[in-house]
C-alpha cells in the first residue's frame, strides 16, 4: 500500500463478498445466475482482473473479484443496479447474510 493506506499503482483491489442463499434456492439455480452475472456483466466491466465463486462446507458462498482500482470496483457497483443478470442473482441471496469487504494487495 502507498502512503496513508492508498492503493499503489502496482496493487490490486480484492473485493470479497460472502452470503447465504435464500432457503428455497437450489445450487443449480444459483450457479446459473452466477454464470450470467459473470458472462453478461462482470467481465464487461473496465478494470476487472478476475472473478471467482466458491462455496464453504457450511453453505456460505463467496465471490472474490479482483479489480485494477477502487474506482473500477465502485463504478461497477454503480452500473450493476440496473442490470437484469445482477438483479436475478441478488434475488437468490439472503440479504441479512450479505457482507462485502475490500482488500488491497501489498505489491
N, C-alpha and C positions, 0 to 999 in steps of 0.2 A: 504494500500500500504506500501511497505517497504521503506527503505531509498532511497532517491533521485528518487522517483517515480517508483521504480522497483516493479513488481508484487511479492507478498509474496507467499509462498508455499500453503497457505490456500485460496488464492484468485482465482477467475475465470475470464477469459477474455471474455467479451461480445462484439461480433462483430455485428454492426448494419448497414445493407445495405438498403438504400431506393432508389426507382426508379419508373418510369412510364413505362407502356408497349408501344411498337410501336403501332401506330394508327390503324393498321389493325389486331391487335392481340386480340382475344377474351379471356375472362376469362377461359373458359374450356380448350382451347389450352395451356394457360399459366399454369393452375393448373396441367395439365398432365405433362408438362415439369418440373414443380417444384417437383412433386411427384417422377419423375425419378431421379432428382438430389438427393433428399433425400434418396431414396432407393438404387440407384446404385452407388452413390459417397459419399455423406456426411457421412452417418452412417458407412461407411467402413474406415473412417479416424481415425488414432490414436489420442486420446485426445479429441474427440468430446464428449460433455456432452449432448447437446440438440440443436435442430434447429427447428424454427417455422416460419411460414409465415402468414402475416396479410395484410389486405387492409384498407386504410383510406377512409373516406367518399368522399374525393376529387379525388379518383382514384390512389393515391400514394400507392405503395406496400412497405412492409417492411419485411426483412428476418433478424431474430435475431439468431445468432449462438453462443452458449456458448462453450468455449474451456478450456481445462486444463491449457494451457500456450500460450504465444505469439508464441513460436516455433512451437507448434502444428498447430496454425492458419496459420502461414507463410508456413509451409511445405504443408498444404492442398492447399493453393493458388498455389504453385509451381506445384503440381500434377494435378491441375484442368485444366491446359492449353491444355492438350491432351485428355481430357475425352469427349466422344461424348454426354453424357447427359448434361454436363455443357455447351457445345457448342450450343446445341439445346435451352437451357434455355437463354443463352446470346443473341441469335439471336432474341428473343422476347422482349428484354429490350431496351428502348430508351437510348442510350449511354450518351447523353447530360444530362440526369436526374440522372444518377447513382452516388451515394455517399456512401462511406463506412467509418465508424468511429469505433474505438475500445475503450472500457472502461474496467477498472479493478474493480472488487468488492473490498470492503473495509474490508472484514473479513478474 
